[in-house]
Amino acid sequence: MRSLQIVAPGEAVIQQLPIPKPAPGQVLVKVLAVTTCPHWDLHVLAGEPMFPGGTLEYPYQPGQPGHEACGDIAAVGEGVTSVEVGERVCAWRDQGHGRPGCYAEYVLIDEPNVIRVPNDLPAEACAPLELAMCMSAHVMFAERLGAIAGRRVGVFGLGPAGLVAVQLLRAAGAAEVVGFDPLPQRRALAGEYGADPVLDPASPEAKAFPARNTPGCLGCAIDCVGTSAAVHEAMRVTQDLVVLFAVQREPYVFAPEYWGGFTLAGTQPHSREAAQYAVERIRAGTLDLGGLVTARLPLSEYTKGVDMLRRKEAVKVAFLPAEG
């Protein structure tokens, strides 16, 4: 089988490996589509740790950092009962970077880490489920606090995560979803998904957005940027809850003016419950992941795809292992 391996910063090769056999409790998935997780792909190919203080070693684990995969069960190991050969599944959580990843024609996944998805959709339309699971955990947290339904809510950063957030917030009953992003093409896509208004953070309209404790401010917001400037702006215009989704790369200051009635919530734990939440919205037609995929390439063009992400020419790239 074909499998991608990043052998050095900026250098990826396709290698031939034996098709693995599932051990007890594992399934073998024939990967039909695997989508980029832009920050992972950009960082690992560039030789930069994803998280501050981390380290990277090359050659990188074969198939990594691919983890947003959709495919069909090709074989099951002893004891597997929840799925059968031929069923369409997604990997709903990353198994960790010490194991072979999904940039390959076949991948072994522990049974608890796959979940059934609709087989009447293109595989690439389900492959980003792991991202949707992550965002669903954050939206579910805000729902439990009663922070979404009937309210004006905001999404800061309209990359893949932000575009998923827009859709999930709408499905959760938000009266209005306001999007903030500097890129016109991403603002346009957010508008198609139901965000309105969608603002350039540098625009006069965004600068004049109602501040906390004034009419028209946001009830809650989700940050998908991860910079101090973005988080502080979200806090400035949000009444009672800002949920942090993006990887934090610098300190955020909880200033005295936020004392009393305001919550800044850190990233939420991932769960199968959140994955099922996302699958249900895909089935209901209120979550479209296929629209995030703006380029499709064979595995052999991996570096080209990551370059497209770097130049902001793609939102997500779907790699199709069967095409080489």
MARZA-321607 format. One record per residue (C-alpha): residue in one letter; x, y, z. Coordinates in steps of 0.05 Angstrom, whole numbers, plus 5000, padded with zeros to 4 digits. Each point is the difference from the previous one (the first is absolute). Layout:
<sites>
aXYZ;...
</sites>
This chain:
<sites>
m500050005000;r502050734990;s501650405063;l502650715007;q506050155043;i503050685017;v507449835001;a502650705014;p497250705005;g497150184933;e501049304971;a494749454995;v500449354962;i495249444981;q502449315023;q497349314989;l498349625064;p496449345013;i492650055014;p499649905076;k495649485034;p495550205057;a501749755069;p494549835050;g495750615012;q502450354936;v496950134932;l503450094933;v497250604963;k500850094925;v501050764998;l495850334947;a501550725019;v504150355053;t499650755011;t505350475024;c500150275071;p503450644977;h504050175063;w502749295008;d501949944927;l503150694995;h504049925064;v502549294989;l502050114927;a503550645020;g503849675057;e496550425053;p496849695062;m492450075002;f500050195073;p504850495034;g505849635031;g498949374959;t505149614959;l499949644933;e504149424975;y501049794927;p498649574963;y493050105027;q495449425014;p497249724934;g493150254984;q500450575050;p497650525014;g493849764962;h494349865048;e493650274967;a498349374961;c493849684970;g499849314969;d497149305000;i501449445049;a504449514962;a501349515057;v498649935074;g504249695055;e497849505051;g494750255048;v497650584957;t492450035003;s497950734989;v501650044925;e500249514942;v504049934936;g497350474946;e497250535047;r501850734990;v503650315060;c504150595021;a505650065050;w496750455053;r506350135040;d507550024987;q503349375026;g506550365014;h506350134961;g503749385023;r495749584954;p499549974924;g495350544975;c494650044947;y503950284941;a500049304972;e495749524960;y498649595063;v500550165074;l498949615064;i495450335050;d497849765069;e492649814998;p497850545050;n503050544956;v495649894938;i492850224992;r495049854945;v498450564952;p495150074942;n502249604939;d495750424952;l504850585005;p506950064967;a505449765048;e503250695000;a493550295027;c500749585063;a507649975007;p500550655043;l495649685054;e505750025050;l500150764994;a492450025006;m500549575063;c505050485031;m495650604985;s493749645022;a503149905069;h500650765006;v493150154974;m497049475046;f503550345059;a496950674981;e493249674991;r500349715070;l500950715026;g494050254960;a504650474962;i497849884928;a492549914988;g496550644980;r506350425008;r504950404957;v506449604999;g506850104967;v505549604967;f506950304996;g504049684944;l496549684941;g504949464980;p497549275001;a498550005075;g496450674997;l495849784941;v497949385038;a498450435060;v495550454959;q495849414978;l499749675068;l498050655034;r494450104950;a497649285011;a500250135075;g494950554993;a504250644999;a495750594978;e506050304963;v507149794987;v505150554988;g506549804966;f506850355002;d505649854952;p504850424957;l499549554938;p494450184951;q499249294973;r499149725070;r495050545019;a496149824937;l499949265018;a497850175071;g494350414970;e497849404959;y499849595064;g495550515034;a504550505035;d497350714994;p503250505006;v507049764983;l505350535015;d507250154985;p503150115070;a503650614973;s493750324972;p496550605031;e493949565012;a504049515041;k503650545038;a493350325018;f496849345020;p495950075065;a504349885061;r498249555058;n494350265043;t497150414942;p494049844955;g501949574940;c506249675030;l501149264992;g497149535052;c505649494991;a505749884951;i504849464978;d507250174984;c503149634942;v506150454992;g504349905062;t503450685003;s499750475058;a497150554956;a494349574975;v498249735069;h500150685032;e495550284945;a495249425011;m499950155074;r498950744987;v493649884960;t497149395036;q495350035059;d501249365039;l503849434967;v506049934953;v501949284985;l507249884977;f500849504944;a506550214966;v506849785027;q502350545048;r506950284981;e500450605045;p497150245066;y492950285006;v498650525053;f493649955040;a499350745016;p496150295060;e494450244955;y498049284988;w499149855073;g492949795015;g495649614952;f505249844947;t503349324985;l506249864958;a499749254987;g506049584979;t499949444948;q495049455013;p501549255004;h498549584939;s494949445004;r496249494959;e493750375022;a502650614964;a501549584938;q493049725000;y497350715009;a503650204936;v497849384961;e492750145018;r500750704971;i503149734937;r494149524993;a495150575013;g503250434946;t501850565049;l507549874997;d503549994932;l507349795005;g500849884925;g499850754987;l506450085040;v503849594949;t502250484946;a505449574968;r500849264985;l506849694986;p503549324999;l504849855057;s505950104954;e498350744998;y500150095075;t505050575002;k496050364946;g493849955043;v503550265062;d502850584960;m492850164980;l498250045073;r506050445015;r498150484944;k492750005024;e497949714933;a496149445032;v495749915063;k501149265004;v503349524951;a497549294991;f505349494982;l497449384964;p504849425015;a497449554945;e502450514949;g507249955021;
</sites>
